[in-house]
Amino acid sequence: MDRIIAADVFIKIVEQGSLASAARALDMSRSMVTRYLNQMEEWADTQLLHRSTRKLTLTQEGEKILNYCRELVAIAQNISSPIESDNAIKGLIRLSCSPFLAHDVLPNMIQPFLSAHPMVSIDIQISNHVTNLVEDRIDLAIRITNDLDPNIIARSLGKCHSVLCASPPYLKKNTRPVTIDDLSRHNCLNYSRFEKSVWHFTHKKQSLSAAITGNFSANDSSLLLKAALHDQGITLQPKFAVQNYINNGHLVHLLPHLIPKTLGIYGIYRSRKHQSLALREFIDNLVIYFDQLDT
């Protein structure tokens, strides 16, 4: 964990009088502020603040540490950062994302980005689980969800529109669905991290849902896509993941009059104020890339 950022957070907690106020002033999540404070106390090996329901007060050791923190931040502010001096886009970006994004979506964006910025390197940590950005030293986590924790700092990168599809051989063996009710009679390949056994749609501004069953589920949409390509059933997939398969006839778009629930694509990070030029440029490029995929 960055000690200068931790020092700045500790100063802001004292100045603002609460963790919540410090989080707002720093444009940082409260949970992240708490982690920085806990780390400061771990480094100091002592309690730095007396906590009560009404206010925070410095301990004797906390007063000493506060002075050290102010000196540290002052020194850091007087140092001319190489990044700021030459405006070079460089450095390491540690990225967390799902297997589907890592294998099927991001490579077409990352490789041109690295070619355009040869002093940048990217390390991808593949995970479907919620990531502790501080402990795992992650600069950016990309998630597709509609259930974003309101306490985290995130930027919308785009929208994920989905389509229902199945392979021609599967549809040859099984009657093609014509209505939403027909889905209950098919082998539906379900993403196990979403609401189980229910797919949600809209039609002419009316909300509809389909109770589904199937013999295969997974928490990785790329596995479900491969199952559909092997004639195993109907899958609900991001449009940008299957459009080429639909265009070349390997998959068939089903029930196009139904619009599946749209999901948000988010970039999650620790703070808006403490970002490298490389990370800001990468995030800006992601917004452009996902917008192009959505067209």
C-alpha positions as CSV (number, residue, x, y, z in Angstrom):
1,M,0.0,0.0,0.0
2,D,1.3,3.5,-0.9
3,R,2.6,5.2,2.2
4,I,2.3,8.7,0.8
5,I,-1.4,8.1,-0.1
6,A,-2.0,6.5,3.3
7,A,-0.4,9.6,5.0
8,D,-2.6,11.9,3.0
9,V,-5.7,9.9,3.9
10,F,-4.8,10.0,7.6
11,I,-4.3,13.8,7.5
12,K,-7.6,14.2,5.8
13,I,-9.4,12.0,8.4
14,V,-8.0,14.3,11.2
15,E,-8.9,17.5,9.3
16,Q,-12.4,16.4,8.4
17,G,-13.2,14.8,11.7
18,S,-14.7,11.6,10.3
19,L,-13.9,8.8,7.9
20,A,-17.1,9.6,5.8
21,S,-16.1,13.2,5.4
22,A,-12.5,12.3,4.5
23,A,-13.8,9.8,1.9
24,R,-16.0,12.6,0.3
25,A,-13.1,15.1,0.4
26,L,-10.7,12.6,-1.2
27,D,-13.3,11.2,-3.7
28,M,-12.6,7.8,-2.3
29,S,-14.8,5.1,-0.9
30,R,-15.3,4.9,2.9
31,S,-14.1,1.3,2.9
32,M,-10.9,2.3,1.2
33,V,-10.3,5.1,3.7
34,T,-10.8,2.6,6.5
35,R,-8.3,0.2,5.0
36,Y,-5.7,3.0,4.7
37,L,-6.3,4.0,8.4
38,N,-6.0,0.4,9.5
39,Q,-2.8,0.0,7.5
40,M,-1.4,3.2,9.1
41,E,-2.1,1.8,12.6
42,E,-0.5,-1.5,11.6
43,W,2.7,0.3,10.4
44,A,2.8,2.4,13.6
45,D,1.9,-0.7,15.7
46,T,-0.4,1.4,17.8
47,Q,-3.8,3.0,17.8
48,L,-3.8,6.5,16.2
49,L,-7.4,7.6,16.8
50,H,-9.9,7.2,19.6
51,R,-13.2,6.3,17.9
52,S,-16.6,7.2,19.3
53,T,-20.0,7.6,17.8
54,R,-19.7,11.4,17.8
55,K,-16.1,12.2,16.9
56,L,-12.6,11.0,16.3
57,T,-9.7,12.2,18.5
58,L,-6.0,11.7,18.1
59,T,-4.1,9.5,20.6
60,Q,-0.8,10.7,21.9
61,E,1.0,8.5,19.3
62,G,-1.5,9.7,16.7
63,E,-0.4,13.3,17.2
64,K,3.2,12.3,16.5
65,I,2.3,10.3,13.5
66,L,0.2,13.2,12.1
67,N,3.3,15.5,12.2
68,Y,5.3,12.8,10.4
69,C,2.6,12.4,7.8
70,R,2.4,16.2,7.1
71,E,6.2,16.3,6.6
72,L,6.1,13.3,4.3
73,V,3.3,14.7,2.2
74,A,5.0,18.1,2.0
75,I,8.2,16.5,0.8
76,A,6.3,14.5,-1.8
77,Q,4.5,17.6,-3.1
78,N,7.9,19.3,-3.6
79,I,9.3,16.5,-5.6
80,S,8.9,17.0,-9.3
81,S,7.3,13.8,-10.6
82,P,8.9,12.4,-13.8
83,I,5.4,11.7,-15.2
84,E,4.3,15.3,-14.6
85,S,7.5,16.8,-15.9
86,D,7.5,15.1,-19.3
87,N,3.9,14.0,-19.5
88,A,5.0,10.6,-20.5
89,I,2.4,7.8,-20.5
90,K,4.3,5.0,-18.9
91,G,4.3,2.5,-16.0
92,L,2.6,-0.7,-15.0
93,I,-1.2,-1.2,-15.0
94,R,-2.5,-4.1,-12.9
95,L,-5.9,-5.1,-14.3
96,S,-8.5,-7.5,-12.9
97,C,-11.2,-8.9,-15.1
98,S,-13.3,-12.1,-15.9
99,P,-11.9,-14.9,-18.1
100,F,-14.4,-13.9,-20.7
101,L,-13.2,-10.3,-20.9
102,A,-9.5,-11.4,-20.7
103,H,-9.8,-14.0,-23.5
104,D,-12.5,-12.8,-25.8
105,V,-12.9,-9.0,-25.5
106,L,-9.9,-7.1,-24.2
107,P,-7.0,-8.4,-26.4
108,N,-8.3,-6.5,-29.4
109,M,-8.0,-3.3,-27.4
110,I,-5.0,-4.0,-25.2
111,Q,-2.5,-4.9,-28.0
112,P,-3.1,-1.6,-30.0
113,F,-2.9,0.3,-26.7
114,L,0.5,-1.2,-25.8
115,S,1.8,-0.6,-29.4
116,A,0.7,3.1,-29.1
117,H,2.3,3.4,-25.6
118,P,5.5,1.3,-25.6
119,M,6.5,2.5,-22.1
120,V,3.3,1.0,-20.6
121,S,3.0,-2.6,-19.4
122,I,-0.2,-4.4,-18.4
123,D,-0.5,-7.3,-15.9
124,I,-3.9,-9.0,-16.0
125,Q,-5.2,-11.0,-13.0
126,I,-8.1,-13.1,-14.1
127,S,-10.9,-13.5,-11.6
128,N,-14.7,-13.7,-11.4
129,H,-14.7,-12.7,-7.8
130,V,-14.8,-9.3,-6.0
131,T,-11.2,-8.1,-5.8
132,N,-9.6,-6.3,-2.9
133,L,-7.9,-3.5,-4.9
134,V,-5.6,-2.6,-2.1
135,E,-4.5,-6.0,-0.9
136,D,-4.1,-7.4,-4.4
137,R,-2.5,-4.2,-5.7
138,I,-5.0,-3.8,-8.5
139,D,-5.2,-0.5,-10.4
140,L,-8.4,-1.3,-12.2
141,A,-11.0,-4.0,-12.0
142,I,-13.5,-4.3,-14.9
143,R,-16.9,-5.8,-14.0
144,I,-20.1,-6.4,-15.9
145,T,-23.0,-5.9,-13.4
146,N,-26.1,-4.1,-12.4
147,D,-25.4,-4.6,-8.7
148,L,-22.5,-2.2,-8.1
149,D,-21.6,-1.5,-4.5
150,P,-22.4,2.1,-3.9
151,N,-19.4,2.5,-1.6
152,I,-16.8,1.9,-4.3
153,I,-15.3,4.3,-6.8
154,A,-16.2,3.4,-10.4
155,R,-16.6,4.8,-13.8
156,S,-19.0,3.6,-16.4
157,L,-17.2,2.2,-19.4
158,G,-20.2,1.2,-21.4
159,K,-23.3,-1.0,-21.7
160,C,-23.5,-4.8,-22.3
161,H,-26.4,-5.7,-24.5
162,S,-27.2,-9.4,-24.7
163,V,-28.8,-11.7,-27.2
164,L,-30.4,-15.2,-27.1
165,C,-28.8,-17.6,-29.5
166,A,-28.3,-21.3,-30.3
167,S,-26.6,-23.3,-33.1
168,P,-28.4,-24.4,-36.2
169,P,-27.8,-28.2,-35.4
170,Y,-29.5,-27.6,-32.0
171,L,-32.4,-25.9,-33.5
172,K,-32.7,-28.7,-36.1
173,K,-33.2,-31.2,-33.3
174,N,-35.3,-29.0,-31.2
175,T,-38.2,-26.8,-32.3
176,R,-37.1,-23.2,-32.6
177,P,-38.7,-21.0,-29.9
178,V,-41.2,-18.5,-31.1
179,T,-42.5,-17.0,-27.8
180,I,-40.9,-16.4,-24.4
181,D,-42.9,-19.3,-23.0
182,D,-41.2,-21.7,-25.4
183,L,-37.9,-21.2,-23.6
184,S,-39.1,-23.4,-20.7
185,R,-39.1,-26.4,-23.1
186,H,-35.5,-25.9,-24.1
187,N,-32.1,-26.7,-22.6
188,C,-31.0,-23.2,-21.5
189,L,-27.3,-22.6,-20.6
190,N,-27.4,-20.4,-17.5
191,Y,-24.8,-18.0,-16.1
192,S,-24.7,-19.2,-12.5
193,R,-23.7,-15.8,-10.9
194,F,-26.9,-14.2,-12.1
195,E,-30.4,-14.9,-10.8
196,K,-30.8,-18.6,-11.2
197,S,-33.4,-20.1,-13.5
198,V,-34.8,-16.7,-14.7
199,W,-34.0,-14.6,-17.7
200,H,-35.4,-11.1,-17.9
201,F,-36.5,-9.2,-21.0
202,T,-38.5,-6.2,-22.1
203,H,-41.0,-6.0,-25.0
204,K,-42.7,-2.8,-26.0
205,K,-41.7,-1.3,-22.6
206,Q,-43.2,-4.3,-20.8
207,S,-41.1,-6.3,-18.4
208,L,-41.1,-10.1,-19.1
209,S,-39.4,-13.0,-17.4
210,A,-38.8,-16.6,-18.4
211,A,-38.3,-19.5,-16.1
212,I,-35.6,-21.7,-17.6
213,T,-34.0,-25.1,-17.0
214,G,-30.9,-26.7,-18.3
215,N,-28.2,-29.3,-17.7
216,F,-25.2,-26.9,-17.8
217,S,-24.4,-23.7,-15.9
218,A,-21.1,-21.9,-15.3
219,N,-19.8,-18.6,-13.9
220,D,-17.9,-17.9,-17.1
221,S,-19.9,-16.9,-20.1
222,S,-17.2,-18.1,-22.5
223,L,-17.8,-21.7,-21.3
224,L,-21.6,-21.2,-22.0
225,L,-20.7,-19.9,-25.5
226,K,-18.6,-22.9,-26.3
227,A,-21.4,-25.2,-25.1
228,A,-23.8,-23.4,-27.4
229,L,-21.4,-23.7,-30.3
230,H,-21.2,-27.5,-29.6
231,D,-25.0,-27.7,-30.0
232,Q,-25.8,-28.1,-26.3
233,G,-28.6,-25.5,-25.9
234,I,-29.7,-21.8,-25.9
235,T,-27.4,-19.2,-24.3
236,L,-27.9,-15.6,-23.3
237,Q,-24.6,-13.9,-24.4
238,P,-23.2,-10.4,-24.7
239,K,-23.9,-9.1,-28.2
240,F,-20.3,-8.2,-28.9
241,A,-19.2,-11.8,-28.0
242,V,-21.5,-13.6,-30.5
243,Q,-22.1,-11.1,-33.3
244,N,-19.5,-12.7,-35.5
245,Y,-20.8,-16.2,-34.9
246,I,-24.3,-15.0,-35.8
247,N,-23.0,-13.2,-39.0
248,N,-21.1,-16.4,-40.2
249,G,-24.1,-18.7,-39.4
250,H,-22.6,-20.6,-36.5
251,L,-25.3,-19.2,-34.2
252,V,-28.8,-18.0,-34.8
253,H,-30.3,-15.0,-33.0
254,L,-33.5,-16.1,-31.3
255,L,-36.6,-14.1,-30.3
256,P,-35.1,-10.8,-31.6
257,H,-38.3,-9.0,-30.6
258,L,-37.3,-9.5,-26.9
259,I,-34.7,-7.2,-25.4
260,P,-32.7,-8.9,-22.6
261,K,-31.8,-6.9,-19.5
262,T,-28.9,-4.5,-20.2
263,L,-25.9,-4.7,-17.9
264,G,-23.4,-2.0,-17.1
265,I,-19.7,-2.3,-17.7
266,Y,-17.6,-0.6,-15.0
267,G,-14.0,0.2,-14.2
268,I,-13.4,0.1,-10.5
269,Y,-10.4,1.8,-8.9
270,R,-9.1,3.0,-5.6
271,S,-9.3,6.8,-6.1
272,R,-9.9,9.3,-8.8
273,K,-7.2,11.6,-7.5
274,H,-4.3,9.2,-7.4
275,Q,-4.2,7.8,-10.9
276,S,-1.2,7.6,-13.3
277,L,-1.4,9.1,-16.7
278,A,-1.2,5.6,-18.1
279,L,-4.2,4.4,-16.1
280,R,-6.3,7.5,-17.1
281,E,-5.4,7.0,-20.7
282,F,-6.2,3.3,-20.6
283,I,-9.6,4.0,-19.0
284,D,-10.4,6.6,-21.6
285,N,-9.5,4.1,-24.4
286,L,-11.7,1.5,-22.8
287,V,-14.7,3.8,-23.0
288,I,-14.1,4.4,-26.7
289,Y,-13.6,0.7,-27.3
290,F,-16.8,-0.5,-25.5
291,D,-18.7,2.2,-27.3
292,Q,-17.4,0.9,-30.7
293,L,-18.4,-2.7,-29.6
294,D,-21.9,-1.6,-28.8
295,T,-22.5,-0.1,-32.3
